[in-house]
Amino acid sequence: MYVQIGASQLIAVTEILAVVHHEHYVHSAFTRLLVPPEAVKSYVVTDDFVYGSPYRPQALLNKIQQNRL
């Protein structure tokens, strides 16, 4: 199952390790921003990359939970 983490970015739910609020994130060299830095509301952490997402962490978690039903 996949979840949309950006306007045109889908990621498999099984690849997601964590969803972190943008204020609690320490920047990494492996960050891929899906929107401009000022529009990032959360970071989605996977084994390979950290994706900057325009969605709030709770919105992403709600999307994941709704898809599991």
Summary of the structure (lengths in Angstrom):
residues: 69
radius of gyration: 11.0
end to end distance: 11.3
largest distance: 35.3
contacts: 179
relative contact order: 0.28
helix: 30%
strand: 30%
